Amino acid sequence: MRLHNIVVKDIFGHLYRLHLPHEAPIHRRVEPRDLRDKVSAHTFVWQFLRQVDDEQWLRILHSTDFPPNRRLDRIELHDAVIKLVMQGIIKVYPLHLNSLEQQDHYLLIDTPDGLQHHFIPSSLLAVKALPDVRFFNSEPASATQFVEHLALTDEQLADVIRDLPLFFGRTSAKRATRIAGLVDALCDGKVAVVTQRPGMTPPKKSGPEDLPVEYYTPKPYTLGPHEEPGYVPPVNPHSGLHNQEELTPDRETSAESFKPIRQVDMKNLSPEDDAVEKALERQGWNDDKVKQVLKSGDNFTEIPCQEGDKLYGFNTAGRARNLDNSAYLLDEAGMADVKAKYFRQGHWDKEGVKDYLALPCFNAASSIDVMEVTEPTTGIQSTIGKATELLRYDGTDGYTTGTLGKIMGGGGTQITLDTSSLKLLSGK
């Protein structure tokens, strides 16, 4: 069996991919180290010669059509390797990975268009053939726009850049410096972006000559019932991790990570937010809930609610609703809007609902509570803003997605009112 995908480690612990003539070409944007000079080739090769035994070097030499000769002494063997490296017959690709035992789980970032993106060191393409890889080709405006579109939280940004080949003070650098460093690396070709559809499969174990790094690839999910002939719905209620019945979200992973993108300084509110704060306080909400509501959206406006009006709230099936803590509800118009977008062929697209209403992971959107206004009152309506959280989905067969970063785009509407003017009718 021919050798392939060989990774070696030098005396300093750095990893390199040895590319042999019979192997498929490496991605053109990944460049090997220039070792055409005899001194640099000799110095470099001797850094990792001791990490590979002589028998393995003989196999490598023979795979390059070097004449078989098991009588080569160690010096001749090493000189032969150096010569092949200088000639470019054996190409050497530096890898930006920490150790042979490392598992590369790059943070997945969801976007409202239903795609997931993650950043990788471009050198990873020397050991993995990945689909839908994007380079930015010295286009700082395009790279900056892409990064800004992701709306990364500080935690996500730290996770993204942790294992990338970026050269600045990662822990102490300001956010703007980190963003600029990421954009520069994208434009220089040191970092690339992989785009995929949501869904992951368990990693495949590496063989003895493969890079011993596990990498997640998209997992295909079966669709639900076939649609009517010729009809293509705008959303698929069976796509997305949140719609998969065989997967259960780990709520501990997301419990402390759910965060709205919008930030407010309660000691320095705008005149508009100050008015909303006072209106929410009149409704009886405490300081923490007032701050949560202000951060959850914008375009706040007062709307009248009449006795008998119905309000709705998505919930997890079987979980009782606490009216005293129900600050984010839908009126008839808001519910109709959500249903028009995310209800098809008798199925709710729970992934879409979660994104549109920026629901935290513990809300499975698997049931709908119905409430009724008991007396005339005034509600505060707002447009739901973006939010982020970390998620992990686990399957009954031991499969896990690992920790994923998710951005919920929001865009729906929500109503907040004095819950003493509400009564719970039913959950359905």
Secondary structure as UniProt FT lines:
FT   STRAND          6..9
FT   TURN            11..12
FT   STRAND          15..19
FT   TURN            21..22
FT   TURN            28..29
FT   HELIX           38..48
FT   HELIX           49..51
FT   HELIX           54..63
FT   TURN            64..65
FT   TURN            70..71
FT   HELIX           74..86
FT   TURN            87..88
FT   STRAND          91..95
FT   TURN            100..101
FT   STRAND          109..110
FT   TURN            112..113
FT   STRAND          116..121
FT   HELIX           122..126
FT   STRAND          133..134
FT   TURN            137..138
FT   HELIX           140..150
FT   HELIX           154..161
FT   TURN            162..163
FT   TURN            170..172
FT   HELIX           175..188
FT   STRAND          191..196
FT   STRAND          200..201
FT   TURN            208..209
FT   STRAND          217..218
FT   TURN            229..230
FT   TURN            237..238
FT   HELIX           241..243
FT   TURN            245..246
FT   STRAND          247..249
FT   HELIX           251..255
FT   TURN            256..257
FT   STRAND          259..260
FT   TURN            266..267
FT   HELIX           271..282
FT   TURN            283..284
FT   HELIX           287..296
FT   STRAND          297..305
FT   TURN            307..308
FT   STRAND          310..315
FT   TURN            317..318
FT   HELIX           323..325
FT   STRAND          329..330
FT   HELIX           332..342
FT   STRAND          343..344
FT   TURN            345..346
FT   STRAND          347..348
FT   HELIX           350..357
FT   TURN            361..362
FT   STRAND          367..373
FT   STRAND          377..384
FT   STRAND          387..391
FT   STRAND          393..395
FT   TURN            396..397
FT   STRAND          404..408
FT   STRAND          413..416
FT   HELIX           419..421
FT   STRAND          422..427
//
